[in-house]
Amino acid sequence: MGGFLTSAEILTMQSDWVALLGSPEATTAALRWVSGHSGGVWDSDYEKWVGGADTYGTDAAVPCLMNLVRPMDTELLAGGVLKVGDAIFRFEPDYDFSAKSNLEITHRSIVWYPYVDQPTAAQLSTVPLGDSSMAQVLICSQVEPKTK
């Protein structure tokens, strides 16, 4: 399924996006997620670990763009998914979030929690370019989800 842009235009826009992630407008975030479990036993009835502790994986200084949702962002708020004070993080399109359960994003000492699962966030907020997208988008809140 093609878009209204040519392949060359898509490549140019993706190249510009990568350049933007290296510009002064960009920032970095530290990512932390559950990557395993130490100790305890697996309870197959409830499909979770009992006892022991989660082990965490981290990526520091991951380039991204971050925008806060403000009261004046009426178009973003109109859909009812975003709230004032939420954050929208945009990462490289090929960054893999699929294996990062209980993800936390730390930006300037504030911990953010994604609350709209992929691919919903991508469908709501990415910039589609035909069969590709320019960015991987996570919509986050400072409120920790209840599923943890």
Secondary structure, DSSP 8 states (H G I E B T S, - for coil): ---SS-HHHHHHHHHHHHHHHTSTT-EEEEEEEEEEEESSEEETTTTEEESSEEEEEEEEEEEEEEEE--TT-HHHHHTSS--TT-EEEEE-TT---TT-EEEEEEETTEEEEE-S-TTHHHHHH--EETTEES-EEEEEESS--TT-
